[in-house]
Every structure is written in C-alpha cells, then in structure tokens.
Amino acid sequence: MNSYIYDIHTHTSEVSKCGLVTPAELVRFYKKLGFAGICITEHFFNGNTTVPCDLPWETRVELYCRGFEKAYEEGKKIGFDVFFGWEYSHSGTDLLTFGLDREWLLKHPDLLSLKIHEYCDFVRSEGGFIVHAHPFREASYISMIRLLPRRVDAVEIINCGNTDFQNQCAEKYADMYGLIKVAGSDTHSDQVSRVSGLEFNRRLEDINDMISSIRKGEFRIITANLQHSS
C-alpha cells in the first residue's frame, strides 16, 4: 500500500517572524524526507507575523499569502502538494484554520474584531475546519491554558515543539470530548530533530479532500526522529 504523509502545521520566514526557513527551502526539506505535502500555516495578524499592522486589509492579506504562494510554486516544480491554512492566535491560544482561502479573508476585514469564540463559530459556519494547536503548551507568552471543546473540530495531540507531558494532556483532552486527534510538527526550520504528520493511503486532491479524509478518520499519525549531518 502506498503511503502519503502530510504535515499540517508549518511556518516560513516569509510571513512568520519566528520562521527560519524560506518557503522553497521548507518544501524541498519535506520532499527530501519523503512527505507528499504540507500545509503552510503562518502566524496570522494577531500572532507573530511579519505583516505590518498599519496597512490596508487587502494589502495585509496579499502579504500574508506570500509564504504559501512561494511554497506552492516550488511544490509545483517538484511534484509536492502545498495547502493553505493559517494559525489564528488569542493570548497564546492558537487555532489552525483550514478550508477557507485568500478570497474569503479579503471579504472579512472585521475578522480581528471577533472574540475567540465568535471567531470559531463564524469560521465553522463558513465551512472552515479548526484544529486546536498545542492546547497544553506552557510558555512565557501564554498567560493561561484556554480550552474550547465545543468550538473546534480537532486537537493536535502531537506537536513537535511540545513536551511529551503536554502532548499527553492534549490526547486526554481529545478523548474526554470525543474530538478528532491530529498531529503536526509546528516546523519553523529545516534543522528540526523530529517531525510529525498524518499518513493517508492515497494522494490528497486539495485542502477540502484533506479535511474530508480527516473527518472520516482515513489517516494515521506518524512521528519520526531525524538526524542531521554535521
């Protein structure tokens, strides 16, 4: 049986301030690892983004999509899937958002005025799919752990930037509420020591195919340790 692995949580230096790898470098990195594709989920305007906050909404959206677009073009060259998403933030609570596109963002310049629960409800009512990323992460920038079990579709139970304990807490949380369990590397560099993703038995057609397959449970979680030559 063929194996097609996708990482649904990645960042680039093009749009995420904490990113240390260009979109093209990231695509080539995952292609070399044997992945079939990735989702580019740059930090959104309320997160650690390179997009200035004093520009018109349309300009901000165009700048925000650059990371994805450059990764997508590189992917086309080498036969690698690149899907679009974003990582919405609220005081350390991060939500991977899939199934909506640049045109949708352009139509909703008031998106940042919504409270977090309003954001979740609106996105899902519009056909979006929300993954609560690393829900039990503890860090200096996170003032509190905030859970939204009735307003998300899935939980990231493995995040390669989390501790094992934090990931175990996320899995218990998903079990308690019957939420879909997924995994992502939260990659910011091509020098990471571990990656995680979702393995499917066929190549995905697009982001909506990915969402549908996740909802149906047509995947398994994989994690791999990496070695880098000195």
C-alpha positions as CSV (number, residue, x, y, z in Angstrom):
1,M,0.0,0.0,0.0
2,N,1.3,3.4,-0.9
3,S,1.9,6.0,1.9
4,Y,1.3,9.7,1.6
5,I,2.3,11.8,4.6
6,Y,1.3,15.4,5.1
7,D,2.4,17.8,7.8
8,I,-0.5,20.2,8.6
9,H,1.5,22.7,10.8
10,T,4.4,24.5,9.3
11,H,5.9,28.1,9.2
12,T,8.3,30.0,6.9
13,S,10.4,33.1,7.4
14,E,8.4,34.8,4.7
15,V,5.4,35.6,7.0
16,S,6.2,34.2,10.5
17,K,8.7,36.2,12.4
18,C,9.9,33.1,14.2
19,G,10.4,31.2,10.9
20,L,14.0,30.3,10.0
21,V,13.4,28.7,6.6
22,T,12.2,30.1,3.3
23,P,9.1,28.6,1.6
24,A,11.1,26.9,-1.1
25,E,13.6,25.5,1.4
26,L,10.8,24.1,3.5
27,V,9.2,22.4,0.5
28,R,12.5,20.8,-0.5
29,F,13.1,19.8,3.1
30,Y,9.9,17.8,3.3
31,K,10.2,16.4,-0.2
32,K,13.6,15.0,0.8
33,L,12.0,13.4,3.9
34,G,9.5,11.6,1.7
35,F,6.4,13.6,2.6
36,A,3.7,14.1,0.0
37,G,2.8,17.6,1.1
38,I,2.4,20.2,3.8
39,C,0.0,22.9,4.9
40,I,1.5,26.3,5.3
41,T,0.0,27.8,8.5
42,E,1.8,31.1,9.0
43,H,1.1,33.1,12.2
44,F,-2.0,35.3,11.5
45,F,-2.2,39.0,12.0
46,N,-2.9,38.5,15.7
47,G,0.2,36.4,16.1
48,N,4.0,36.6,15.4
49,T,3.7,37.8,11.8
50,T,6.0,39.9,9.6
51,V,3.0,41.7,8.1
52,P,2.7,45.3,9.3
53,C,-0.5,46.1,11.2
54,D,-0.9,49.6,9.8
55,L,-1.5,48.6,6.2
56,P,-4.9,48.3,4.4
57,W,-6.6,44.9,5.0
58,E,-6.3,44.0,1.3
59,T,-2.5,44.7,1.4
60,R,-2.1,42.7,4.6
61,V,-3.9,39.7,3.1
62,E,-1.8,39.8,0.0
63,L,1.4,40.0,2.0
64,Y,0.2,37.2,4.3
65,C,-0.4,34.8,1.4
66,R,3.2,35.2,0.1
67,G,4.6,32.3,2.1
68,F,2.0,29.9,0.8
69,E,2.2,31.1,-2.7
70,K,6.0,30.8,-2.9
71,A,5.8,27.3,-1.3
72,Y,3.0,26.3,-3.7
73,E,5.1,27.4,-6.8
74,E,8.1,25.4,-5.5
75,G,5.8,22.4,-4.9
76,K,4.5,22.5,-8.5
77,K,8.1,22.3,-9.8
78,I,9.0,19.2,-7.8
79,G,5.7,17.4,-7.6
80,F,4.8,18.2,-4.0
81,D,1.4,19.2,-2.5
82,V,1.2,22.6,-0.6
83,F,-2.1,23.5,1.0
84,F,-3.2,26.8,2.6
85,G,-4.2,27.5,6.2
86,W,-3.4,29.9,9.0
87,E,-2.7,29.9,12.7
88,Y,-5.1,32.3,14.4
89,S,-3.9,33.4,17.9
90,H,-5.6,34.8,21.0
91,S,-3.3,35.4,24.0
92,G,-1.4,32.2,23.5
93,T,-4.4,30.1,22.3
94,D,-3.6,29.0,18.7
95,L,-6.1,27.6,16.2
96,L,-5.1,26.1,12.9
97,T,-7.7,27.1,10.4
98,F,-8.3,25.2,7.1
99,G,-10.8,25.1,4.3
100,L,-11.0,28.9,3.6
101,D,-8.9,30.9,1.2
102,R,-7.4,34.3,0.4
103,E,-10.7,35.4,-1.2
104,W,-12.5,34.6,2.0
105,L,-10.0,36.6,4.0
106,L,-10.4,39.6,1.7
107,K,-14.1,39.6,2.3
108,H,-13.9,39.7,6.0
109,P,-11.8,42.7,7.2
110,D,-13.5,42.7,10.5
111,L,-12.2,39.2,11.4
112,L,-9.9,40.5,14.1
113,S,-12.7,42.3,15.9
114,L,-14.3,39.0,16.8
115,K,-13.8,37.4,20.2
116,I,-12.2,33.9,20.1
117,H,-15.5,32.0,20.5
118,E,-17.1,34.2,17.8
119,Y,-14.2,33.5,15.5
120,C,-14.6,29.8,15.9
121,D,-18.3,29.8,15.4
122,F,-18.1,32.1,12.3
123,V,-15.3,30.1,10.7
124,R,-17.0,26.8,11.1
125,S,-20.4,28.2,9.9
126,E,-18.5,29.3,6.7
127,G,-17.2,25.7,6.2
128,G,-13.8,26.1,7.9
129,F,-12.2,23.4,9.9
130,I,-10.4,24.3,13.2
131,V,-7.6,22.4,14.9
132,H,-6.6,23.5,18.4
133,A,-2.9,23.5,18.2
134,H,-0.7,22.5,21.2
135,P,-3.5,23.2,23.7
136,F,-1.4,22.5,26.8
137,R,1.7,24.3,25.9
138,E,3.3,26.3,28.7
139,A,5.5,29.3,27.8
140,S,6.2,32.8,28.9
141,Y,3.9,34.3,26.3
142,I,0.9,32.2,27.4
143,S,-1.0,33.6,30.3
144,M,-3.4,30.8,30.7
145,I,-4.5,27.5,29.1
146,R,-7.8,28.0,27.3
147,L,-9.9,25.1,26.0
148,L,-12.7,25.4,23.5
149,P,-14.0,21.8,23.2
150,R,-17.4,22.7,21.7
151,R,-15.9,25.1,19.2
152,V,-13.1,23.2,17.5
153,D,-13.1,20.2,15.2
154,A,-9.8,18.5,16.2
155,V,-7.0,18.6,18.7
156,E,-3.3,18.5,17.9
157,I,-2.2,15.7,20.2
158,I,1.3,15.6,19.0
159,N,3.2,18.8,18.4
160,C,7.0,18.5,18.0
161,G,7.5,21.7,19.9
162,N,5.7,20.4,23.0
163,T,6.9,18.2,25.8
164,D,5.6,14.6,26.0
165,F,3.6,15.6,29.0
166,Q,1.9,18.5,27.2
167,N,1.1,16.2,24.2
168,Q,-0.3,13.5,26.6
169,C,-2.6,16.1,28.2
170,A,-3.8,17.1,24.7
171,E,-4.6,13.5,23.9
172,K,-6.6,13.0,27.2
173,Y,-8.5,16.2,26.4
174,A,-9.4,15.0,22.9
175,D,-10.5,11.6,24.4
176,M,-12.7,13.3,27.0
177,Y,-14.6,15.3,24.5
178,G,-14.5,12.9,21.5
179,L,-12.6,15.3,19.3
180,I,-10.6,14.2,16.3
181,K,-6.9,13.6,17.1
182,V,-4.3,15.0,14.7
183,A,-0.6,15.8,14.7
184,G,1.8,18.4,13.3
185,S,5.4,19.3,13.5
186,D,5.0,23.1,14.1
187,T,8.1,23.4,11.9
188,H,10.0,26.7,11.8
189,S,13.3,25.4,10.5
190,D,14.8,22.7,8.3
191,Q,17.1,21.7,11.2
192,V,14.4,20.1,13.4
193,S,15.1,16.9,15.2
194,R,11.6,15.5,15.0
195,V,8.6,15.7,12.6
196,S,5.1,14.5,12.8
197,G,2.2,14.3,10.4
198,L,-0.8,12.5,9.0
199,E,-0.4,9.4,6.8
200,F,-3.0,8.7,4.1
201,N,-3.2,5.7,1.7
202,R,-3.7,8.0,-1.3
203,R,-2.5,11.4,-2.5
204,L,-4.9,14.1,-1.5
205,E,-6.6,16.3,-4.1
206,D,-6.7,19.6,-2.2
207,I,-7.4,21.0,1.3
208,N,-11.0,20.0,1.2
209,D,-10.1,16.5,0.4
210,M,-7.8,16.6,3.4
211,I,-10.5,17.8,5.7
212,S,-13.0,15.2,4.5
213,S,-10.4,12.4,4.9
214,I,-9.6,13.6,8.4
215,R,-13.3,13.7,9.4
216,K,-13.7,10.2,8.2
217,G,-10.6,9.0,10.1
218,E,-8.8,7.9,6.9
219,F,-5.3,8.5,8.3
220,R,-2.9,7.6,10.9
221,I,-0.5,9.7,13.0
222,I,3.2,9.3,12.3
223,T,6.2,10.7,14.2
224,A,9.9,10.4,13.2
225,N,13.2,11.4,14.7
226,L,15.7,13.0,12.4
227,Q,19.5,13.0,12.2
228,H,21.4,15.9,10.6
229,S,24.9,15.6,9.3
230,S,27.3,18.0,11.0
